[in-house]
Amino acid sequence: MTKYVCDACGYIYDPEVGDSDADIAAGTSFDDLPEDWVCPLCGVGKDGFSPVE
């Protein structure tokens, strides 16, 4: 699964890890994150993330 990086702060969303603080289970792809999910470090929305090459 593709990792995504926050364009504002550099946080990397790793689908293999998920986001336990937001109750996002490991194995959740970026596309399957809720539309209201935000970067846990700076609060940027999903549209502020880019795929990691």
C-alpha positions as CSV (number, residue, x, y, z in Angstrom):
1,M,0.0,0.0,0.0
2,T,1.1,3.5,-0.8
3,K,2.3,5.8,2.0
4,Y,1.3,9.5,1.9
5,V,3.2,12.5,3.2
6,C,1.7,15.7,4.6
7,D,2.8,18.6,2.4
8,A,2.7,21.0,5.4
9,C,4.6,19.2,8.1
10,G,6.1,16.0,6.6
11,Y,4.1,13.5,8.6
12,I,3.8,10.2,6.8
13,Y,0.6,8.2,6.8
14,D,1.6,4.5,6.6
15,P,-1.4,2.3,5.9
16,E,0.4,-0.7,7.5
17,V,0.4,1.2,10.8
18,G,-2.8,3.2,10.6
19,D,-3.5,6.1,13.1
20,S,-4.4,4.7,16.5
21,D,-5.1,8.2,17.9
22,A,-7.9,8.5,15.4
23,D,-9.1,4.9,15.8
24,I,-7.8,4.1,12.2
25,A,-6.9,0.4,12.1
26,A,-3.6,-0.9,10.7
27,G,-4.2,-1.9,7.1
28,T,-6.5,1.0,6.2
29,S,-5.5,2.5,2.9
30,F,-5.3,6.3,2.5
31,D,-8.3,6.2,0.1
32,D,-10.4,4.5,2.8
33,L,-9.7,7.1,5.5
34,P,-12.8,9.1,6.5
35,E,-13.1,12.4,4.5
36,D,-12.9,14.3,7.8
37,W,-9.6,12.7,8.8
38,V,-6.8,15.2,9.4
39,C,-3.0,15.0,9.9
40,P,-2.4,14.1,13.5
41,L,0.5,16.6,13.8
42,C,-0.7,19.7,12.1
43,G,-4.4,19.3,11.3
44,V,-4.2,19.5,7.5
45,G,-7.0,17.6,5.6
46,K,-6.5,14.7,3.2
47,D,-6.2,17.1,0.3
48,G,-2.9,18.3,1.8
49,F,-1.2,14.9,1.3
50,S,0.8,13.5,-1.6
51,P,1.8,9.9,-2.3
52,V,5.3,9.0,-1.4
53,E,7.2,7.9,-4.5
